[in-house]
């Protein structure tokens, strides 16, 4: 092996070790203090490189406690939720082997995390460029049980239904009914909604029982932009 090749291998190894250290710091200082207690989920956060799902220019922000927004050439943007908030969202779905998840607008990172917790993941992205980035990241990880579908967020992906859990990565103002219909009879959906006027945004788990909407549980206060496709149509003022 040439000296240049040896130097490249050494550099890649050092970068990998540095990223692994940052992931451990993220888990110990962000996730555990924020009541993330699911051990398999914490292990996924230790294993999955978040930078794979970010533009190179934003890789340095991968393990900060901030939301990171990625843009496509046509103007679409997708916000990767802060790791601590994402962890609480995924934990709220109670993922386990044998289940199937639909992950909407998660930027690929959440689907990568879920791929090690459930048996099958469908990641739905409406922007082809952003979807291509997700596919590259999942392929690099060898996440063969996760696939990316391109289509309107609001419609979900009925061809892959039913799902044990659906995650919507952003605020929702309208349009959850079609997604509820794609859940299993005992499935759950997690989204960021405003439960009542003036209440502010909350991460809410919607639950089904015997095929009917059986209630909702507010998990924590939230702050996220409306996910593309879930904005309420503007009303006319006369």
N, C-alpha and C positions, 0 to 999 in steps of 0.2 A: 504494500500500500504506500502510495506517495506521501510526502510530508504534507502536501495540501489536503489530501484526503483524510489523513490522520487529524489534522487541525480541524477539519469540518466535523468529523465524528466527535472530537473532544468538545467543540463548541456546542454542538447539538445536545450532548450529554449534560453539559453544564446548564444550558437553558432549560432542559427538562427537569433537572434537579431544582433549579430556582423556581420554576412554575409549580412544582410539587410542594415546595416549601410555602409558597404563597397560598396554595389551596388549603394546606393545613392551617395556616394562620386564619384564613377566611372561616373555616369550620369552627376553630376554637374560639375566635373572638367575635364572630358575627352570628353564626348559626346556633351554637349551643346556648349562648346567653339569651337567645330569642325563642326559647322553648322548643327548639327542634330536637326531638329526642329519639326519633326513629333511626335505629342503628344502620340498617341497610341503606337508607336514604343518605345519611351522613357519609357512608362509605362511597356512595356514588359521587357525591360532591368532592371527595378526595381524589377520585379516579378520573373524572371527566374534565378535560381542558376546556374552559370556557372560551379561551382565545380562538379556538377553531371556528367559532361561530360569529366572530367579529371581523370587520375589515382590519387589515394590518395596521392602519393608522390609529386604531383604537385598542389594540392588543394590550397596551400598558394599563388600560382601565379594567381588564378582565376580572380582577379580584378585589376591586374597590367595593364599597358598600352602596354604590350608586346605580341607578338605572342607566343603561347605555343604549343609545338610539343609533341604529344602522339605517342607511339610506340607499335607495336604488336610483339608477339613472333617470327613471321616469317620474321621480318625485315621491314615491312611496317611502314610508319610514316605518320601522318596526322597533319597538322599545323592548329590550330585554330587561325584565323586572329585576330589582336589586336581589342579590342572592338570598338574603335573609327572608325577604318576602316570598320569593319563589319557593324556598324550602318549606315555608308554612303552607303555601298553596298545595304543593305536592303532598305534603304530609296529611293535609286535610282530606285528600282523596283516598287515603289508606291503600295505596297500591300494593299488590302482591302477585306472585306467580299465578298463572292461569287466567289472568284478566287481560282485557283489551282496552286501550285508551285512545281517545281522540284529543289531539293537542293542537289548539287553534292559535296561530299567530305567535308562537313561542320562540321563533328565531332559530329553532333547531337544537338549542342547548337543553331546553326542558325535555324534548323528545329523547335526546341522548341520555339524560339522567333516567328517564322512565324506562328506557330500553333494558336496563339492568334490573328493573323492579317488577315489570309485568311481562306477559308473554308476547304481546304485540302492540305496536304503537303506530298510529296514523297521524302524521303531522300535516296539517292543512295550512297552506299559504296562498294568498291570492295574487301575489306578485311573482312572476316567473324568475326574475333575477335573484330575488331573495330566496326563493325556493331552491334555485341552483346552488346557492351558498350553503343552504341547509344540507342538501344532498352530499356536497363535498365533505362537510364536516362529519356527517354520519358514516360516510364511506371510509374516511380516514380512521374512524374508531372501530370499524368492522361491526357496526350495529345492524346486523342483517335482519333483525326482527322489527326494525323501524323503517317506514317508508314515507316519502313526501308526496303529497297530492296537491295539485294546483287547482284552485277554484275559489269562488266567493266564500268568505268566512261565514256569512250569515246563513248559508245553506247547509253548512256542515258537510259531511261526506256520507251520504246515505248508503252508497254502495258497500261501505265497509261496516255498516251498523249490524247488530247493536253493540254499544260500548258500555263497559262497566263504569267508566268515568270519562267525563269531558272537561277539559281545562280551557278556559278562555283567557288569554293573556292580555288583558286590558280592560278598561271600563266599558260597560255595556249600558246603553240607554234604551234599547229596544231589540227585539228579535230573538229571544231565547226559545220561543215555542217550538220552532222547527228542530232545535237541538234536543229539547226534552224528548221529542218523539224518537230520537235515535239512541236513547239509553235503554239498557236492559230493564226489566221490571223492577229491579232493586238497585238500579244505578244511581249515580250522583253527578252533579255538575257544579263546578266551581268557577265563579266569575266575580268581577268587581262591579258592584251596583250601588245605587243610592236607594236604600230600603224605603225611605219616606222623605218627603220634601224637607230640606234643611238638615237632614241627618248626616250629610257628608258621605263619602265613599266608604264601602266596607267590602272586604272579601267575604263572600257568602257561599256556603255549601247548600245546594238545593238537593233534596232527597226524594227518591221515588219509593213507593211501596206498592207491590202488586200492580205495577203499571201506572199508578197515579201519583201526581205530585203530592208528597206527604208532609212537606214542611221545609223550613230553611233554618240554617244556623249561621249566625254572624260570627266569624272567626277572629277578625281584627279590623281596625281602621286601615284605610288604604289611600293611596294617591297615585293614580295612573291615568294616562291619556286614553281617550276613547279609541278602542281598536277599530281599524278600518272595517266598515260594513255594519257597525253596530250603533251608529249615530242616529238620533231621532231626527226625522225630517223637520226643517224649520217651519214654524207656524207663521201664518200671515197676521199682521197687525194692521187694523184699519183705523 
